[in-house]
Amino acid sequence: MKVILMNEEQCQKDLNPMWDITNVEQVKEKLNELQELTDGELVHLLYVQIWSEYHPFGLFKFIGMDEDCMKFQYLEIEWL
């Protein structure tokens, strides 16, 4: 299924080369694996950071589905 990501440029700027997910295409692949989402649901996508005990999460809002297309809005990076 195709994934459309709003705020794609900001998402790319927030990614780090030291994480296991380093580009927007990889983010879209991970978001495409999600199932049974409801409109407006918030989704946390874990980015593994090799050199720290803190873990970054991308925060996304599921906008909805159209014909074979999932729409998400990138919100921010959160740390755990």
Secondary structure, DSSP 8 states (H G I E B T S, - for coil): -EEEEETHHHHHHH--TTBS--SHHHHHHHHHT--S--TT-EEEEE--BTT-SS-EEEEEEEEEEETTEEEEEEEEEEE-
